[in-house]
């Protein structure tokens, strides 16, 4: 993602060169590949939507309107797309099969990134210095734990059940 130029770039890893580019404008924030649907989902904050791109051609396949400033995303079982809405202090759950919003879940202040384990979904709330824990399939409220610093990104290691936080 090139936020300054508002584009998504595809790099050929054999040659190290950029071989395709899609201009989305409005500063894209985050990108995730949806394997089963074979598409790229790109959150675009200023236009408040998530754009679906064909991974080969980078042509726009469609878009989803979201709340204020969508940021990090995560796919659950290739059927649900969880989207952190930084400006709305929520996570929207979008059904990729029916192409419809399922639920908006209130989390901490300024959610930025989403990670998951086999059983839980973790949301890094930068503004409230916390992690919200959601249970997939249960579309209710979140359990929140305070952490030092404002978490910016996360990674999960299944073997030890450790959640790593970058702040």
TIRO-2110 file (N, C-alpha, C; in Angstrom, 1 decimal):
// TIRO-2110
0.9, -1.2, 0.0, N, 1, A
0.0, 0.0, 0.0, CA, 1, A
0.9, 1.2, 0.0, C, 1, A
0.6, 2.2, -0.9, N, 2, A
1.3, 3.5, -0.9, CA, 2, A
0.2, 4.5, -0.5, C, 2, A
0.3, 4.8, 0.8, N, 3, A
-0.7, 5.8, 1.4, CA, 3, A
-0.6, 7.2, 0.8, C, 3, A
0.6, 7.6, 0.6, N, 4, A
0.7, 9.0, 0.0, CA, 4, A
0.2, 9.1, -1.4, C, 4, A
0.4, 8.1, -2.2, N, 5, A
-0.1, 8.2, -3.6, CA, 5, A
-1.5, 7.6, -3.7, C, 5, A
-2.0, 6.9, -2.7, N, 6, A
-3.3, 6.3, -2.7, CA, 6, A
-3.5, 5.1, -3.6, C, 6, A
-2.4, 4.3, -3.6, N, 7, A
-2.5, 3.1, -4.5, CA, 7, A
-2.1, 1.8, -3.8, C, 7, A
-2.4, 0.7, -4.5, N, 8, A
-2.0, -0.6, -4.1, CA, 8, A
-1.0, -1.1, -5.2, C, 8, A
0.1, -1.6, -4.8, N, 9, A
1.2, -2.0, -5.7, CA, 9, A
1.3, -3.5, -5.6, C, 9, A
1.6, -4.2, -6.7, N, 10, A
1.9, -5.6, -6.7, CA, 10, A
3.4, -5.7, -7.1, C, 10, A
4.1, -6.5, -6.3, N, 11, A
5.5, -6.7, -6.6, CA, 11, A
5.8, -8.1, -7.0, C, 11, A
6.6, -8.3, -8.1, N, 12, A
7.0, -9.6, -8.5, CA, 12, A
8.3, -9.9, -7.7, C, 12, A
8.1, -10.9, -6.8, N, 13, A
9.2, -11.2, -5.9, CA, 13, A
10.4, -11.9, -6.6, C, 13, A
10.3, -12.4, -7.8, N, 14, A
11.4, -12.9, -8.5, CA, 14, A
12.3, -11.8, -9.0, C, 14, A
11.7, -10.8, -9.6, N, 15, A
12.5, -9.7, -10.2, CA, 15, A
12.7, -8.5, -9.2, C, 15, A
11.8, -8.4, -8.2, N, 16, A
11.9, -7.3, -7.3, CA, 16, A
11.3, -6.0, -7.9, C, 16, A
10.6, -6.1, -9.0, N, 17, A
10.0, -4.9, -9.6, CA, 17, A
8.5, -4.9, -9.4, C, 17, A
7.9, -3.7, -9.4, N, 18, A
6.5, -3.5, -9.4, CA, 18, A
5.9, -3.8, -10.7, C, 18, A
5.0, -4.8, -10.8, N, 19, A
4.5, -5.2, -12.1, CA, 19, A
3.0, -4.8, -12.3, C, 19, A
2.3, -4.2, -11.3, N, 20, A
1.0, -3.8, -11.4, CA, 20, A
0.7, -2.7, -10.3, C, 20, A
-0.3, -1.9, -10.6, N, 21, A
-0.7, -0.8, -9.7, CA, 21, A
-2.1, -0.5, -9.8, C, 21, A
-2.8, -0.3, -8.7, N, 22, A
-4.2, 0.2, -8.8, CA, 22, A
-4.3, 1.5, -7.9, C, 22, A
-4.8, 2.5, -8.5, N, 23, A
-4.9, 3.8, -7.8, CA, 23, A
-6.3, 3.9, -7.2, C, 23, A
-6.4, 4.0, -5.9, N, 24, A
-7.6, 4.0, -5.1, CA, 24, A
-7.9, 5.4, -4.6, C, 24, A
-6.9, 6.2, -4.5, N, 25, A
-7.0, 7.6, -3.9, CA, 25, A
-7.3, 7.5, -2.4, C, 25, A
-7.4, 8.6, -1.8, N, 26, A
-7.9, 8.6, -0.4, CA, 26, A
-7.1, 7.8, 0.6, C, 26, A
-5.8, 7.6, 0.5, N, 27, A
-5.0, 7.0, 1.5, CA, 27, A
-5.5, 5.6, 2.0, C, 27, A
-5.2, 4.5, 1.3, N, 28, A
-5.5, 3.2, 1.8, CA, 28, A
-4.8, 2.9, 3.1, C, 28, A
-5.4, 2.2, 4.0, N, 29, A
-4.8, 1.9, 5.3, CA, 29, A
-4.3, 0.5, 5.5, C, 29, A
-5.0, -0.5, 5.0, N, 30, A
-4.6, -1.8, 5.4, CA, 30, A
-5.1, -2.7, 4.2, C, 30, A
-4.4, -3.9, 4.1, N, 31, A
-4.8, -4.8, 3.0, CA, 31, A
-4.7, -6.2, 3.6, C, 31, A
-5.7, -7.1, 3.1, N, 32, A
-5.7, -8.5, 3.5, CA, 32, A
-6.2, -9.3, 2.3, C, 32, A
-5.6, -10.5, 2.2, N, 33, A
-6.0, -11.4, 1.1, CA, 33, A
-7.0, -12.4, 1.6, C, 33, A
-8.1, -12.5, 0.9, N, 34, A
-9.1, -13.5, 1.2, CA, 34, A
-9.0, -14.7, 0.3, C, 34, A
-8.4, -15.8, 0.8, N, 35, A
-8.0, -16.9, 0.0, CA, 35, A
-9.2, -17.6, -0.7, C, 35, A
-10.3, -17.9, 0.0, N, 36, A
-11.4, -18.6, -0.6, CA, 36, A
-12.1, -17.8, -1.6, C, 36, A
-12.3, -16.5, -1.4, N, 37, A
-12.9, -15.6, -2.3, CA, 37, A
-12.0, -15.1, -3.4, C, 37, A
-10.7, -15.4, -3.2, N, 38, A
-9.6, -14.9, -4.1, CA, 38, A
-9.7, -13.4, -4.4, C, 38, A
-9.7, -12.6, -3.4, N, 39, A
-9.7, -11.2, -3.6, CA, 39, A
-8.8, -10.5, -2.5, C, 39, A
-8.5, -9.3, -2.8, N, 40, A
-7.8, -8.4, -1.8, CA, 40, A
-8.8, -7.5, -1.3, C, 40, A
-8.8, -7.3, 0.0, N, 41, A
-9.7, -6.3, 0.7, CA, 41, A
-8.8, -5.2, 1.2, C, 41, A
-9.1, -4.0, 0.8, N, 42, A
-8.3, -2.8, 1.2, CA, 42, A
-9.1, -1.8, 1.9, C, 42, A
-8.8, -1.4, 3.1, N, 43, A
-9.5, -0.4, 3.8, CA, 43, A
-9.0, 1.0, 3.4, C, 43, A
-10.0, 1.8, 3.1, N, 44, A
-9.7, 3.2, 2.7, CA, 44, A
-10.4, 4.2, 3.6, C, 44, A
-9.6, 4.8, 4.5, N, 45, A
-10.1, 5.6, 5.6, CA, 45, A
-10.9, 6.8, 5.2, C, 45, A
-10.4, 7.6, 4.4, N, 46, A
-11.1, 8.9, 4.1, CA, 46, A
-12.4, 8.7, 3.4, C, 46, A
-12.5, 7.7, 2.5, N, 47, A
-13.7, 7.4, 1.8, CA, 47, A
-14.6, 6.5, 2.6, C, 47, A
-14.2, 6.0, 3.7, N, 48, A
-15.0, 5.2, 4.7, CA, 48, A
-15.5, 3.9, 4.0, C, 48, A
-14.6, 3.2, 3.3, N, 49, A
-15.1, 1.9, 2.7, CA, 49, A
-13.9, 0.9, 2.6, C, 49, A
-14.3, -0.3, 2.3, N, 50, A
-13.3, -1.4, 2.0, CA, 50, A
-13.6, -1.7, 0.6, C, 50, A
-12.5, -1.7, -0.2, N, 51, A
-12.5, -2.0, -1.6, CA, 51, A
-12.0, -3.4, -1.9, C, 51, A
-12.8, -4.2, -2.7, N, 52, A
-12.4, -5.5, -3.1, CA, 52, A
-11.7, -5.4, -4.4, C, 52, A
-10.5, -6.0, -4.5, N, 53, A
-9.7, -6.0, -5.8, CA, 53, A
-9.4, -7.4, -6.2, C, 53, A
-9.4, -7.6, -7.5, N, 54, A
-8.9, -8.9, -8.1, CA, 54, A
-7.4, -8.9, -7.9, C, 54, A
-6.9, -10.0, -7.3, N, 55, A
-5.4, -10.1, -7.0, CA, 55, A
-4.5, -10.1, -8.2, C, 55, A
-5.1, -10.6, -9.4, N, 56, A
-4.3, -10.7, -10.6, CA, 56, A
-4.2, -9.4, -11.3, C, 56, A
-5.4, -8.8, -11.6, N, 57, A
-5.5, -7.6, -12.4, CA, 57, A
-5.5, -6.3, -11.6, C, 57, A
-5.8, -6.4, -10.3, N, 58, A
-6.0, -5.3, -9.4, CA, 58, A
-7.2, -4.4, -9.8, C, 58, A
-8.1, -4.9, -10.6, N, 59, A
-9.3, -4.3, -10.9, CA, 59, A
-10.3, -4.3, -9.7, C, 59, A
-11.1, -3.2, -9.5, N, 60, A
-12.0, -3.1, -8.4, CA, 60, A
-13.2, -4.0, -8.7, C, 60, A
-13.5, -4.9, -7.8, N, 61, A
-14.6, -5.8, -7.9, CA, 61, A
-15.9, -5.3, -7.2, C, 61, A
-15.7, -4.4, -6.2, N, 62, A
-16.8, -3.8, -5.5, CA, 62, A
-16.3, -3.1, -4.2, C, 62, A
-17.2, -2.6, -3.4, N, 63, A
-16.8, -1.9, -2.2, CA, 63, A
-17.9, -2.1, -1.2, C, 63, A
-17.5, -1.9, 0.1, N, 64, A
-18.4, -2.0, 1.2, CA, 64, A
-18.3, -0.7, 2.0, C, 64, A
-19.4, -0.1, 2.3, N, 65, A
-19.4, 1.1, 3.1, CA, 65, A
-19.2, 0.7, 4.6, C, 65, A
-18.3, 1.5, 5.3, N, 66, A
-18.1, 1.2, 6.7, CA, 66, A
-18.3, 2.4, 7.5, C, 66, A
-18.0, 2.3, 8.8, N, 67, A
-18.0, 3.4, 9.7, CA, 67, A
-16.8, 4.3, 9.5, C, 67, A
-16.6, 5.2, 10.4, N, 68, A
-15.5, 6.2, 10.2, CA, 68, A
-14.1, 5.6, 10.3, C, 68, A
-13.3, 5.8, 9.3, N, 69, A
-11.9, 5.5, 9.2, CA, 69, A
-11.7, 4.0, 9.5, C, 69, A
-12.1, 3.1, 8.5, N, 70, A
-11.7, 1.7, 8.6, CA, 70, A
-10.2, 1.5, 8.6, C, 70, A
-9.7, 0.6, 9.4, N, 71, A
-8.3, 0.4, 9.4, CA, 71, A
-8.0, -1.1, 9.2, C, 71, A
-7.5, -1.8, 10.3, N, 72, A
-7.1, -3.2, 10.2, CA, 72, A
-8.2, -4.1, 10.0, C, 72, A
-8.0, -5.3, 9.3, N, 73, A
-9.0, -6.2, 9.0, CA, 73, A
-8.5, -7.6, 9.3, C, 73, A
-9.4, -8.6, 9.4, N, 74, A
-9.1, -10.0, 9.6, CA, 74, A
-10.2, -10.8, 9.0, C, 74, A
-9.8, -11.9, 8.4, N, 75, A
-10.8, -12.8, 7.8, CA, 75, A
-11.0, -14.0, 8.8, C, 75, A
-12.3, -14.4, 9.1, N, 76, A
-12.5, -15.5, 9.9, CA, 76, A
-13.2, -16.6, 9.0, C, 76, A
-12.5, -17.7, 8.9, N, 77, A
-12.9, -18.9, 8.2, CA, 77, A
-13.4, -18.5, 6.8, C, 77, A
-12.7, -17.6, 6.1, N, 78, A
-13.0, -17.1, 4.8, CA, 78, A
-14.5, -16.8, 4.5, C, 78, A
-15.2, -16.5, 5.6, N, 79, A
-16.7, -16.2, 5.5, CA, 79, A
-17.0, -14.8, 6.0, C, 79, A
-16.3, -14.4, 7.1, N, 80, A
-16.5, -13.2, 7.8, CA, 80, A
-15.3, -12.3, 7.7, C, 80, A
-15.5, -11.0, 7.5, N, 81, A
-14.5, -10.0, 7.5, CA, 81, A
-14.7, -9.1, 8.7, C, 81, A
-13.7, -9.1, 9.6, N, 82, A
-13.8, -8.2, 10.7, CA, 82, A
-13.0, -6.9, 10.4, C, 82, A
-13.6, -5.8, 10.5, N, 83, A
-13.0, -4.5, 10.1, CA, 83, A
-13.0, -3.6, 11.3, C, 83, A
-11.8, -3.1, 11.7, N, 84, A
-11.6, -2.1, 12.8, CA, 84, A
-12.0, -0.8, 12.3, C, 84, A
-12.9, -0.1, 13.0, N, 85, A
-13.4, 1.2, 12.6, CA, 85, A
-12.8, 2.2, 13.6, C, 85, A
-11.7, 2.8, 13.3, N, 86, A
-10.9, 3.6, 14.3, CA, 86, A
-11.8, 4.8, 14.7, C, 86, A
-12.5, 5.5, 13.8, N, 87, A
-13.2, 6.7, 14.2, CA, 87, A
-14.6, 6.4, 14.8, C, 87, A
-15.0, 5.1, 14.8, N, 88, A
-16.3, 4.7, 15.4, CA, 88, A
-16.2, 3.9, 16.7, C, 88, A
-14.9, 3.6, 17.0, N, 89, A
-14.6, 2.8, 18.2, CA, 89, A
-15.4, 1.5, 18.2, C, 89, A
-15.4, 0.8, 17.0, N, 90, A
-16.1, -0.4, 16.8, CA, 90, A
-15.4, -1.3, 15.8, C, 90, A
-15.9, -2.5, 15.8, N, 91, A
-15.5, -3.5, 14.8, CA, 91, A
-16.8, -4.0, 14.1, C, 91, A
-16.8, -3.8, 12.8, N, 92, A
-17.9, -4.3, 12.0, CA, 92, A
-17.6, -5.7, 11.5, C, 92, A
-18.6, -6.6, 11.5, N, 93, A
-18.5, -7.9, 11.0, CA, 93, A
-19.3, -8.0, 9.7, C, 93, A
-18.6, -8.3, 8.6, N, 94, A
-19.2, -8.3, 7.3, CA, 94, A
-19.2, -9.7, 6.8, C, 94, A
-20.3, -10.2, 6.3, N, 95, A
-20.5, -11.6, 5.8, CA, 95, A
-20.1, -11.5, 4.3, C, 95, A
-19.0, -12.2, 3.9, N, 96, A
-18.5, -12.2, 2.5, CA, 96, A
-19.4, -13.1, 1.6, C, 96, A
-20.1, -14.0, 2.2, N, 97, A
-21.0, -14.9, 1.4, CA, 97, A
-22.2, -14.2, 1.0, C, 97, A
-22.9, -13.5, 1.9, N, 98, A
-24.2, -12.8, 1.6, CA, 98, A
-24.0, -11.4, 1.3, C, 98, A
-22.7, -10.9, 1.3, N, 99, A
-22.4, -9.5, 1.0, CA, 99, A
-23.2, -8.5, 1.9, C, 99, A
-23.2, -8.8, 3.2, N, 100, A
-24.0, -7.9, 4.1, CA, 100, A
-23.3, -7.7, 5.4, C, 100, A
-23.6, -6.6, 6.0, N, 101, A
-23.0, -6.4, 7.4, CA, 101, A
-23.9, -7.2, 8.3, C, 101, A
-23.2, -7.9, 9.2, N, 102, A
-23.8, -8.8, 10.2, CA, 102, A
-24.0, -8.0, 11.5, C, 102, A
-23.0, -7.3, 12.0, N, 103, A
-23.1, -6.7, 13.3, CA, 103, A
-22.0, -5.6, 13.4, C, 103, A
-22.2, -4.6, 14.3, N, 104, A
-21.2, -3.7, 14.7, CA, 104, A
-21.0, -3.8, 16.2, C, 104, A
-19.8, -4.1, 16.6, N, 105, A
-19.5, -4.4, 18.0, CA, 105, A
-18.6, -3.2, 18.6, C, 105, A
-19.1, -2.7, 19.7, N, 106, A
-18.3, -1.6, 20.3, CA, 106, A
-17.1, -2.2, 21.0, C, 106, A
-16.0, -1.6, 20.8, N, 107, A
-14.7, -2.0, 21.5, CA, 107, A
-14.1, -0.7, 22.1, C, 107, A
-12.8, -0.8, 22.4, N, 108, A
-12.1, 0.4, 23.0, CA, 108, A
-12.0, 1.5, 22.0, C, 108, A
-11.3, 2.5, 22.5, N, 109, A
-11.1, 3.8, 21.7, CA, 109, A
-10.0, 3.6, 20.7, C, 109, A
-10.2, 3.9, 19.5, N, 110, A
-9.3, 3.9, 18.3, CA, 110, A
-8.8, 2.5, 18.0, C, 110, A
-9.7, 1.5, 17.7, N, 111, A
-9.2, 0.2, 17.3, CA, 111, A
-8.4, 0.3, 16.0, C, 111, A
-7.3, -0.4, 16.0, N, 112, A
-6.4, -0.3, 14.8, CA, 112, A
-6.2, -1.6, 14.1, C, 112, A
-5.8, -2.6, 14.8, N, 113, A
-5.5, -3.9, 14.2, CA, 113, A
-6.3, -5.0, 14.9, C, 113, A
-6.4, -6.1, 14.1, N, 114, A
-7.1, -7.3, 14.6, CA, 114, A
-6.3, -8.5, 14.3, C, 114, A
-6.2, -9.4, 15.3, N, 115, A
-5.5, -10.7, 15.2, CA, 115, A
-6.4, -11.8, 15.8, C, 115, A
-6.0, -13.1, 15.5, N, 116, A
-6.9, -14.1, 16.0, CA, 116, A
-6.1, -15.4, 16.4, C, 116, A
-6.7, -16.1, 17.3, N, 117, A
-6.3, -17.5, 17.6, CA, 117, A
-7.3, -18.4, 17.1, C, 117, A
-7.3, -19.7, 17.5, N, 118, A
-8.3, -20.6, 17.2, CA, 118, A
-9.7, -20.3, 17.8, C, 118, A
-9.6, -19.6, 19.0, N, 119, A
-10.8, -19.4, 19.8, CA, 119, A
-11.2, -18.0, 19.9, C, 119, A
-10.3, -17.0, 19.7, N, 120, A
-10.6, -15.6, 20.0, CA, 120, A
-10.2, -14.7, 19.0, C, 120, A
-10.7, -13.5, 18.9, N, 121, A
-10.3, -12.4, 18.1, CA, 121, A
-9.9, -11.3, 19.0, C, 121, A
-8.7, -10.7, 18.7, N, 122, A
-8.1, -9.7, 19.5, CA, 122, A
-8.1, -8.4, 18.7, C, 122, A
-8.5, -7.3, 19.4, N, 123, A
-8.6, -6.0, 18.8, CA, 123, A
-7.7, -5.0, 19.6, C, 123, A
-6.7, -4.4, 18.9, N, 124, A
-5.8, -3.5, 19.5, CA, 124, A
-6.4, -2.1, 19.5, C, 124, A
-6.7, -1.6, 20.7, N, 125, A
-7.3, -0.3, 20.9, CA, 125, A
-6.3, 0.7, 21.3, C, 125, A
-5.7, 1.4, 20.3, N, 126, A
-4.6, 2.3, 20.5, CA, 126, A
-5.0, 3.4, 21.5, C, 126, A
-6.1, 4.1, 21.3, N, 127, A
-6.5, 5.3, 22.1, CA, 127, A
-6.8, 4.9, 23.6, C, 127, A
-7.3, 3.8, 23.9, N, 128, A
-7.6, 3.4, 25.2, CA, 128, A
-6.6, 2.5, 25.9, C, 128, A
-5.5, 2.2, 25.2, N, 129, A
-4.4, 1.4, 25.7, CA, 129, A
-5.0, 0.1, 26.2, C, 129, A
-5.7, -0.6, 25.3, N, 130, A
-6.3, -1.9, 25.7, CA, 130, A
-6.4, -2.8, 24.5, C, 130, A
-6.8, -4.1, 24.9, N, 131, A
-7.0, -5.1, 23.9, CA, 131, A
-8.4, -5.6, 24.2, C, 131, A
-9.3, -5.6, 23.2, N, 132, A
-10.6, -6.2, 23.3, CA, 132, A
-10.6, -7.6, 22.8, C, 132, A
-11.3, -8.5, 23.5, N, 133, A
-11.3, -9.9, 23.1, CA, 133, A
-12.7, -10.3, 22.7, C, 133, A
-12.9, -10.8, 21.5, N, 134, A
-14.2, -11.2, 21.0, CA, 134, A
-14.2, -12.7, 20.8, C, 134, A
-15.3, -13.3, 20.8, N, 135, A
-15.5, -14.7, 20.5, CA, 135, A
-16.2, -14.8, 19.1, C, 135, A
-15.5, -15.4, 18.2, N, 136, A
-16.1, -15.6, 16.8, CA, 136, A
-17.5, -16.3, 16.9, C, 136, A
-18.4, -15.8, 16.2, N, 137, A
-19.8, -16.4, 16.2, CA, 137, A
-20.7, -15.8, 17.3, C, 137, A
-20.1, -15.3, 18.3, N, 138, A
-20.9, -14.6, 19.4, CA, 138, A
-20.8, -13.1, 19.1, C, 138, A
-21.8, -12.5, 18.6, N, 139, A
-21.8, -11.2, 18.1, CA, 139, A
-22.1, -10.2, 19.2, C, 139, A
-21.8, -10.5, 20.5, N, 140, A
-22.1, -9.6, 21.6, CA, 140, A
-20.9, -8.8, 21.9, C, 140, A
-20.9, -8.3, 23.2, N, 141, A
-19.9, -7.4, 23.7, CA, 141, A
-18.5, -8.0, 23.8, C, 141, A
-17.6, -7.2, 24.0, N, 142, A
-16.2, -7.7, 24.1, CA, 142, A
-15.7, -7.6, 25.5, C, 142, A
-14.7, -8.4, 25.9, N, 143, A
-14.0, -8.3, 27.1, CA, 143, A
-12.8, -7.5, 26.8, C, 143, A
-12.4, -6.5, 27.7, N, 144, A
-11.3, -5.6, 27.4, CA, 144, A
-10.3, -5.7, 28.6, C, 144, A
-9.0, -5.8, 28.2, N, 145, A
-7.9, -5.8, 29.1, CA, 145, A
-7.0, -4.6, 28.8, C, 145, A
-6.6, -3.9, 29.9, N, 146, A
-5.7, -2.7, 29.7, CA, 146, A
-4.3, -3.3, 29.5, C, 146, A
-3.5, -2.5, 28.7, N, 147, A
-2.1, -2.9, 28.5, CA, 147, A
-1.3, -1.6, 28.6, C, 147, A
0.0, -1.7, 28.9, N, 148, A
0.9, -0.5, 28.9, CA, 148, A
1.1, 0.0, 27.5, C, 148, A
1.1, 1.3, 27.3, N, 149, A
1.3, 1.9, 25.9, CA, 149, A
0.0, 1.7, 25.1, C, 149, A
0.0, 2.3, 23.9, N, 150, A
-1.1, 2.1, 23.0, CA, 150, A
-0.7, 1.1, 22.0, C, 150, A
-1.3, -0.1, 22.0, N, 151, A
-1.0, -1.2, 21.1, CA, 151, A
-1.2, -0.8, 19.6, C, 151, A
-0.2, -0.9, 18.8, N, 152, A
-0.4, -0.6, 17.3, CA, 152, A
-0.6, -1.8, 16.5, C, 152, A
0.0, -2.9, 16.8, N, 153, A
-0.1, -4.1, 16.0, CA, 153, A
0.1, -5.3, 16.9, C, 153, A
-0.3, -6.5, 16.4, N, 154, A
-0.3, -7.7, 17.2, CA, 154, A
0.1, -8.9, 16.3, C, 154, A
0.6, -10.0, 17.0, N, 155, A
0.8, -11.3, 16.4, CA, 155, A
0.5, -12.3, 17.4, C, 155, A
0.0, -13.4, 17.0, N, 156, A
-0.4, -14.5, 17.9, CA, 156, A
0.4, -15.8, 17.6, C, 156, A
0.9, -16.4, 18.6, N, 157, A
1.7, -17.7, 18.5, CA, 157, A
0.9, -18.8, 19.1, C, 157, A
0.3, -19.7, 18.3, N, 158, A
-0.6, -20.7, 18.8, CA, 158, A
0.1, -21.7, 19.8, C, 158, A
1.3, -22.1, 19.5, N, 159, A
2.0, -23.1, 20.3, CA, 159, A
2.1, -22.7, 21.8, C, 159, A
2.3, -21.5, 22.1, N, 160, A
2.4, -21.1, 23.5, CA, 160, A
1.2, -20.3, 24.0, C, 160, A
0.3, -20.0, 23.0, N, 161, A
-0.9, -19.1, 23.3, CA, 161, A
-0.4, -17.8, 23.8, C, 161, A
0.5, -17.2, 23.1, N, 162, A
1.1, -15.9, 23.4, CA, 162, A
0.5, -14.9, 22.4, C, 162, A
0.2, -13.7, 22.9, N, 163, A
-0.2, -12.6, 22.0, CA, 163, A
0.9, -11.5, 22.1, C, 163, A
1.6, -11.2, 21.0, N, 164, A
2.6, -10.2, 21.0, CA, 164, A
2.0, -8.9, 20.6, C, 164, A
2.4, -7.8, 21.4, N, 165, A
1.9, -6.5, 21.1, CA, 165, A
3.1, -5.6, 20.7, C, 165, A
2.8, -4.8, 19.7, N, 166, A
3.8, -3.7, 19.3, CA, 166, A
3.2, -2.4, 19.6, C, 166, A
3.9, -1.5, 20.4, N, 167, A
3.3, -0.2, 20.7, CA, 167, A
4.3, 0.9, 20.4, C, 167, A
END
